[in-house]
Amino acid sequence: MLSALDDTLHHQLPTTFDHVGTSDHRFYDRYWFSLFAENGECMVVATLGVYKNTNVLDGAGCVLDTLEGKQHNLRISRQLRPDLEHMGAGPLRFELLEPLKCHRIVLEENEFGHQFELEFEATAPPHEESHYLNHRDGRLVQDYNRFDQAGRVSGWVSVGGRKYNASKTTWTSVRDHSWGLRYRHAGGFEPVTSDEAPPPAMGGLFNWMLWRGKDYSCWFLLNEGGDMWHPLDSSMILLDGDEPREIRLVNVEHNLKFYEGTRRIRGGIYTLTDEEGRIRTIQISAVKEPYAYVGPGYGYGGFQDGKGHGVFRGKLHVEGEIWDVSDPAVVRDLDGNKLPFGMGEGPIRVEEDGETTYGHLAGGISGPYPRYGFS
């Protein structure tokens, strides 16, 4: 099937753009954005993914109203073909205004009490993560790429009857774009090829962190004990010269604090050593309580059918709910019932040499980790 993309000179395969180079049902291509007020009054998470082998486009627009301690979730899913070029469904749409620079995300009026129109503008070049490639029992478990980028935000958010105006001086954003085959992440099921229990996607200490410093942008992934992630991957883009210059971190040390009764990171101190020998010490703290990761549909358990991203749900499917997330250790419905979800990730404040900047942290601990008292 031809689409507008087929009239460009960017083909990678001897077929049209509605096909990919694998028949694996898990193939995906997804945007993810975290956009938030630096004073913590409001946070937005927006995602959009395409799954060409399951004929699905899905996404989410979620708002964390910290004044009320409530998370408003909306998830959408639709049949991808024949409308490959429309990046949205129902009340949610994404617009690519300038590649690697500017995006607009719009959530129109819906029954879950939140709307927004926000524009992301990059403040640094993207960081390209190292390629993720894993095999198990002769099967390709995952094979994907991702890049990450820091930016600013303008526009507005309406939630719970209140309207917040976003400006590039008071709101921060980070985003990523990933594509390929990702373990336990799309298509509703993971193939079984062994009697052995599948490996954990992550283990021990896990940190994915991106922030914009005063004269640099930095991303790092630290995973002490997992099988599906790099032990340490990083990219620091220095912005203090005539042209951006990228270097890597060679060591990350940490002294962390956790929300009481949880394995979620509340704050702490990191010591970063780069490949040129410079040592930086940063102190992080949560801007506000983290949002519930499953709200935008992540993980099998996301979406009300429990199947997560990339599952065919018909020509158009819209769902959502409002959760009470006022306690950073517990997610509840509005009747007060505890839900079987953990909290997730969220925006952070980064202090370094008297300067305060902002970013995003996805981090926690799974399994034993004696240093911080987890068994």
C-alpha positions in Angstrom: 0.0 0.0 0.0 1.4 3.4 -1.0 1.6 6.3 1.4 3.1 9.8 1.2 6.3 8.5 2.7 6.8 6.4 -0.4 7.4 9.5 -2.5 10.5 10.3 -0.5 14.0 9.0 -1.1 14.3 7.3 2.3 13.3 3.6 1.6 15.3 1.0 3.4 13.6 -2.1 2.0 12.4 -3.1 -1.5 8.8 -2.6 -0.4 6.5 0.2 0.7 6.6 2.1 4.0 3.7 0.2 5.4 6.0 -2.8 5.8 9.0 -3.4 8.1 11.9 -5.8 7.7 10.6 -8.4 10.1 7.4 -10.4 10.6 7.9 -10.4 14.4 4.6 -9.3 15.9 6.4 -7.2 18.5 7.9 -4.6 16.1 7.1 -1.1 17.3 8.0 2.5 16.7 7.1 4.9 19.5 7.3 8.5 20.8 7.3 9.2 24.6 7.2 12.6 26.2 7.4 13.8 29.8 6.4 17.5 30.0 6.1 19.2 33.4 5.9 22.5 35.3 9.2 23.1 37.2 7.2 24.1 40.3 5.5 20.6 40.2 1.9 21.8 39.9 1.2 19.7 36.8 2.8 16.9 34.8 1.9 15.4 31.4 3.0 12.1 29.9 2.2 11.5 26.2 3.0 8.5 24.0 2.2 7.3 20.5 3.2 4.0 18.9 2.8 2.3 15.6 2.9 -1.5 15.3 2.8 -2.4 11.6 2.7 -6.2 12.1 -0.4 -6.0 14.3 -2.0 -3.2 12.3 -2.3 -1.0 15.3 -1.6 2.6 16.3 -2.0 3.4 20.0 -1.0 6.0 22.5 -1.9 7.9 25.7 -2.3 11.3 27.2 -2.0 11.4 31.0 -2.0 14.3 33.3 -0.9 14.2 36.9 -2.7 16.9 38.9 -0.5 17.3 41.9 -2.9 19.7 43.7 -5.5 17.0 44.0 -3.0 14.1 43.9 -4.9 12.5 41.0 -3.7 11.0 37.7 -6.0 11.4 34.7 -5.4 8.7 32.1 -6.6 8.4 28.5 -5.5 5.7 26.2 -6.3 5.3 22.5 -6.0 2.5 20.0 -7.1 2.2 16.4 -6.7 0.1 13.3 -3.5 1.5 11.6 -4.3 0.9 7.9 -5.4 2.5 5.7 -4.7 5.8 7.5 -1.0 5.4 8.1 -0.2 9.1 8.0 -2.5 10.4 10.8 -0.5 10.3 14.0 -3.3 10.0 16.4 -6.8 8.6 17.1 -9.9 9.9 18.8 -9.0 13.0 20.9 -5.2 12.5 20.8 -2.9 13.6 18.0 0.8 14.3 17.5 2.3 16.7 14.9 5.9 16.6 13.8 6.7 20.3 13.2 10.4 20.0 12.6 12.3 16.6 12.9 14.6 16.4 15.9 13.5 19.9 17.0 9.8 20.5 17.5 6.6 18.5 18.1 3.1 19.5 19.0 0.8 17.2 21.1 -2.9 17.8 21.4 -5.5 16.1 23.6 -9.0 17.3 23.0 -12.0 17.3 25.4 -12.8 13.9 26.8 -14.7 12.2 29.6 -11.7 11.9 31.9 -11.4 15.6 32.8 -8.1 16.7 31.1 -7.1 18.4 27.9 -3.9 20.0 26.6 -2.1 21.5 23.7 1.6 21.5 24.2 4.6 22.2 22.0 8.0 20.6 22.6 11.1 22.5 21.4 14.5 20.9 21.8 17.2 22.7 23.8 20.0 20.2 22.9 20.7 17.6 20.2 19.5 14.1 20.8 21.4 11.4 22.6 21.6 8.1 20.8 21.7 5.1 23.1 23.7 2.1 22.3 21.9 -0.6 20.4 20.0 -3.2 22.4 20.5 -6.8 21.1 19.8 -10.0 23.1 19.2 -13.6 22.2 17.8 -16.4 24.3 17.5 -20.1 23.4 18.2 -19.3 19.8 15.5 -16.6 19.6 16.0 -12.9 19.0 14.6 -11.5 22.3 15.1 -7.8 21.5 16.7 -5.7 18.9 16.0 -2.0 19.1 17.3 1.6 19.1 16.4 4.7 21.1 17.4 8.3 21.2 16.6 10.9 23.9 16.3 14.6 24.0 15.8 17.5 26.4 13.6 20.5 25.6 11.2 23.2 26.7 7.5 23.4 26.6 4.8 26.0 25.7 1.0 25.7 25.6 -1.6 24.9 28.2 -3.1 22.1 30.2 -6.6 21.9 31.7 -7.3 19.4 34.4 -9.9 19.2 37.2 -11.4 22.5 36.2 -8.1 24.4 36.4 -6.0 25.6 33.5 -2.2 25.8 33.6 -0.2 27.8 31.1 3.1 26.3 30.0 6.0 28.6 29.1 9.5 27.9 27.9 10.9 29.6 31.1 8.8 27.5 33.6 8.3 24.1 32.0 10.8 21.4 31.1 10.4 18.3 28.9 12.4 15.2 28.0 11.4 12.8 25.3 12.5 9.6 23.6 11.9 7.8 20.3 12.5 4.1 20.1 11.9 1.4 17.5 12.5 -2.3 16.9 11.8 -5.4 18.9 11.7 -4.9 22.7 11.3 -7.6 25.3 7.9 -7.9 26.9 6.8 -4.6 25.5 4.4 -4.9 22.6 2.0 -7.2 20.9 0.2 -8.7 23.9 2.5 -11.7 24.6 6.1 -12.8 24.6 7.0 -16.1 22.7 7.8 -19.1 24.9 10.9 -21.0 23.8 12.1 -22.7 27.0 10.9 -24.4 30.1 13.1 -22.1 32.1 11.6 -19.0 33.7 12.1 -16.0 31.4 14.9 -13.6 32.5 13.8 -10.3 34.3 13.8 -7.3 32.0 15.7 -5.5 34.6 17.3 -6.4 38.0 19.1 -4.9 40.9 19.4 -1.2 40.6 17.9 0.4 37.5 18.4 4.1 36.5 17.4 5.9 33.3 18.0 9.6 33.7 18.1 12.6 31.4 18.5 16.2 32.3 19.7 19.5 30.9 22.5 21.0 32.9 23.7 24.6 32.7 25.9 24.1 29.7 25.3 20.4 28.8 22.7 17.8 28.3 23.3 14.4 29.9 21.6 11.0 29.7 22.7 7.8 31.4 21.4 4.3 31.9 22.7 2.3 34.9 21.6 -1.3 35.4 23.3 -3.3 38.1 22.0 -6.8 37.7 19.6 -7.0 34.7 19.9 -9.1 31.6 18.1 -6.9 29.0 19.9 -3.5 29.6 23.5 -2.3 29.4 25.3 -2.2 32.7 26.3 1.5 31.9 25.5 3.5 28.9 25.7 7.2 28.6 26.0 10.3 26.5 26.9 13.8 27.6 26.6 16.6 25.0 28.7 19.6 25.9 27.1 22.9 24.8 29.7 25.4 25.9 31.6 25.6 22.6 30.9 26.7 19.1 29.5 23.3 18.3 28.0 20.6 20.5 30.5 17.9 21.5 29.6 14.5 22.8 31.5 12.4 25.4 30.7 9.4 27.5 30.6 8.7 31.3 33.0 6.0 32.5 31.7 5.7 36.1 28.5 6.6 38.0 28.4 6.3 41.8 25.3 6.9 43.9 24.0 7.4 47.4 20.2 7.2 47.1 17.1 7.7 49.2 13.8 6.0 48.7 10.1 6.7 49.4 9.2 4.9 52.6 7.9 1.4 52.1 8.9 1.4 48.4 11.8 0.7 46.1 11.2 4.0 44.3 14.0 6.6 44.3 13.1 9.8 46.0 16.4 11.6 45.7 20.1 11.3 46.3 23.6 12.2 45.2 25.4 11.0 42.0 29.1 11.3 41.3 29.8 11.2 37.5 33.2 10.7 35.9 33.5 11.3 32.2 36.0 9.9 29.7 38.1 13.1 29.9 38.5 12.7 33.7 36.1 15.4 34.9 34.1 14.6 38.0 30.7 16.1 38.6 28.6 15.8 41.7 24.8 16.3 41.3 22.1 16.1 43.9 18.6 15.1 42.7 15.2 15.3 44.3 11.7 14.6 43.0 9.8 17.6 41.8 6.6 15.9 42.9 5.4 12.4 43.5 6.0 10.0 40.6 3.2 9.0 38.2 1.9 5.5 37.8 3.9 4.0 35.0 1.1 1.7 33.8 -1.3 4.6 33.1 0.0 5.2 29.6 -0.4 1.5 28.9 3.2 0.4 29.6 3.9 -3.3 30.5 1.5 -6.2 30.1 -1.1 -4.9 32.5 -1.4 -1.6 30.7 -4.8 -1.0 29.1 -7.9 -2.4 30.7 -7.7 -5.8 29.0 -4.3 -6.3 30.6 -2.4 -6.8 27.3 -0.4 -3.6 27.0 0.7 -1.9 23.8 0.3 -3.0 20.2 -2.8 -5.2 20.6 -5.6 -4.9 18.0 -8.7 -3.5 19.7 -10.8 -2.6 16.7 -11.2 0.4 14.4 -11.2 2.8 17.3 -10.9 2.2 21.1 -10.8 4.9 23.7 -10.5 4.2 27.5 -9.2 5.8 30.6 -9.7 6.4 34.3 -8.7 8.7 37.2 -6.5 7.4 39.9 -5.6 8.6 43.4 -1.8 8.9 43.5 -1.5 11.2 46.5 0.5 8.5 48.4 3.7 7.8 46.5 3.7 4.2 47.6 0.1 3.2 46.5 -2.2 3.7 43.5 -5.9 3.7 44.3 -9.1 4.1 42.4 -11.5 6.9 43.3 -13.4 4.5 45.6 -10.2 4.0 47.7 -9.4 0.5 46.5 -5.7 -0.3 46.2 -4.8 -1.2 42.6 -2.1 -3.8 41.7 0.2 -1.2 40.2 3.4 0.3 41.5 4.2 3.9 41.2 6.6 4.8 38.4 8.9 7.5 37.4 8.8 11.3 37.3 10.5 14.7 36.9 13.5 15.5 39.0 15.3 18.7 40.2 19.0 18.6 39.6 21.4 20.8 41.7 25.0 21.3 40.7 27.4 24.0 41.8 24.6 26.3 42.9 22.6 25.9 39.7 19.2 24.2 39.5 18.0 22.5 36.4 15.5 19.7 35.6 15.1 16.3 34.1 13.4 12.9 34.3 14.3 9.8 36.3 13.0 6.2 35.8 14.6 4.3 38.5 14.2 1.7 41.3 15.4 -1.6 42.6 14.1 -5.1 42.0 15.3 -8.2 43.8 18.0 -8.2 46.5 20.1 -5.1 46.9 21.7 -5.3 50.4 23.5 -1.9 50.2 20.1 -0.1 50.5 18.5 -2.7 52.7 16.5 -4.6 50.1 16.4 -8.4 50.3 
